[in-house]
C-alpha cells in the first residue's frame, strides 16, 4: 500500500498563476451513513484510523481532477481514490486540522476544518474552479477529424448524437475536454477553452488502429482468433493493434497456436503447422462427423473438442461420440471404427424450448410475437391473453406486442432466457387520464395525444404529476431544487427521468439517463411507461410539416395572463374558435389574448395544447420565466448500451418573442433545466427491457 507523508506545516506550493480554486462556502459537512469501510485504505503508518472526505468538483474535468494535490499538517498521511466526478481523500483523523488543495494551473486553496475529524467518519466538500465558473456567454465550436470524418464526439464526458464534422454555434463559455473516437482509428483527446464570442475550429488527426492479418490454413482446418472461430480454411481480415492469440484446429491433429503482435498499418501473414496424431504405419480409418460451426464434438472424453464438421483419422476400436451446442440438449452415439473403412455420422440435437406465460388485466389482449431464427424473422399471432408460448427456443430474443381495442398497445422485448417466465401487464385505456382527446400527427403515419400540462416533480415524496392547468408554471421556485424539497419543480436537466433533482453544471453528470415518461405519473394513468418524450424529428413534424383541417399548426398567445404558444390538433378548423394572428413567425404573445374561461370552455375541449413560456434554469438560477419556452426532445442515437437500449440524446425546441419564431432544432448545453411536455401513442406503448 502506497502512502504519502506530506510536507511540513506551512510549506507553500509554488504556482505560476493566480489562485482559482475555492472550497464552496458551507459545503463541508459530515455525511451520515458515509463511513470508511475500505479495508485497503483503513489506517496510516502510525496506526491512526483514516477519515474520508468526498471532494466533489465543479468546472474541473476528469484529467484536471487527477492533477489535484492534497496536503495537510505535519504527520498527516493522505491517500487518494478517484471516483466518477469525485476524489475521495483518506487522511489521518488526528492531527489533521486543515487541507491544502493545489493544481498546477488553478493555483491552491487552504481549508481549515471547523471541527475535529473523527476516525472512520465520512465528510464531503465542493471544490470550485472559480475562473471557469465565472465564464459567461456563448461561442461557436467546430470539430473536424482527418483523414476521415464520421467520428463520435464526447464533450466533457457527454457523447453527442452528431458525428464529425460537427458545428454548434451555441456552446456555453468554459473549459471543455473533447474526445473523438471511430472504429478502427485511435481515440484522441484535446482540452480547449471557449470564451464569449469565440469561433473555435478544432482539427484532430486520427490514425488507423488496424492492420490486415492473413492466417493460412487448408480447407478442413478451423481458424481461431482470440478464442473466436473465424471459419474453415485461410482467413484474412483486419485486427486491432495489439496482442492476439491465433490457433488452428483440425480433427485428431495436435492444435497449433501462436501469439502475434499487430502493429498499425503493418500487414502480416501467419503460418502454423499441424501435426497428425496418427503416426506413419498405424492402422486407421477416416471418420466424418457432421455438425455446424456452433456444435462441438467430444470423442471418448478426449480433452480436445472440435467445432463443426470434421474428418478425423481414428485407430480401430469402440468410441463414444458426444455433441454439444449451447441452448441445445446434448446427444451421444456409440460407434465402432474398422481399419480402412470410412464412415459418416450426424447427431440430431434438439433445442431447449422456453415457456412464457402472458397475463393481462383486463384479459383478451391479442398477442403477436416476432422472433429471429436461423432462417430469418418469424412473425406469428398466438391468440388472446391469458396464454402460454412454448414453441420458441431458449435464448431467443422476441418482441411481444399486446393490443386490445380502446387500450394502449404495449410492446416488450423479451429474452427467452429461462425455461419458464411469467409476464403480467396492466392494459391502460387510450386516451389515458391526463391527456387531450384530439390527436396530433408526429409523422405521416403516427398520431399522439398530449398531456394536459407540463410535467412536475416533488422530491420529498418522489411524486410525478402533470400540472393542474396547461398554463401552470413553477417559475422562480425551481431554484429550491434538492433531494428533500417539499415543493414542486418543472424545469429538469437533460435525461433526468431517473434523477430529476440533478442540477449539476457539468455535462458528464448527466450520463445514463432515461425518459421522464418511464415513471408513474399520478394523474396520467398512474402506471409506468404510459408516456414518452417526442423526438426532435417528431417535434419538427408537429410544428412545421403536418396537415391540419384549418391549415394552422400553432399560434402565439397569452392564456390566463401566461405567455406561450398554442398547438392546434389535426382536426382543428377555423369555425372552432376565431383566433387573431395565426402566422407562425414574427408574432407576439399578445396576438391572441385568451382568458381561463374561454380556454377551458372552448379551446381545451377541442384538443388545443398550450405550452407556457416557463423559462429555464442553470444550476439553481432561474431565468426568463414568461419570456421564452424551452421543451426537451429525446432522440435515439446509433449507440447501444449493454442492455440493448439505444442511448437517448436530448435537444430542445425553443420559442422567444424577441425572435418571433419557434426553433425545433436548438442544441443547448445539457446542464440547463427546461420544461417537459409528454405525449401518449396509442400503438407504441412502451418498449421494455
Secondary structure, DSSP 8 states (H G I E B T S, - for coil): ---EE---TT-----SS---EEE-TT--EEEEEEE---TTSSB-TT--BEEEEEEEEES--HHHHTT-EEE-STT-EEEEEEETTEEEEEEETTT--EEEEEETTTEEEEEE-SS---TTEEEEEEEEEHHHHT--SEEEEEEEEES----EEEETTEEEEEESSEEEEEEESEEEEEEEE-TTB--EEEEEEE-TT-EEEEEEE--B-EEEEEEE--TT-EEEETTEEEEES-EEEEEESEEEEEEEE-TTB--EEEEEEE-TT--EEEE----BSS-TT---EEEEEE--TTEEEEETT-S-EEES-EEEEE-SEEEEEEEEETTEE-EEEEEEE-TT--EEEE---EE-EEEEEEEEESS--EEEEEEEETTEEEEEEEEESSEEEEEEETT-EEEEEEE-TTB--EEEEEE--SSEEEEEEE--BSS-TTB-SS-EEEETTEEEEEBSS-EEEETTTTEEEE-SSTT---GGGGGG-STT--SEE--B-TT-TT-TT---S-GGGG-S---GGGS-BTTTTSSTTS-B---HHHHHIIIII---SSS--EEEEEETTEEEEEE--TT--TTT---S---SSS--GGGSEE-HHHIIIIIGGGT-EEEE--BEEETTEEE-TTTEEEEEEEEEEEEE-TTS-EEEEEEEEEEETTTTEEEEEE---TTEEBB---EEETTT--EE-
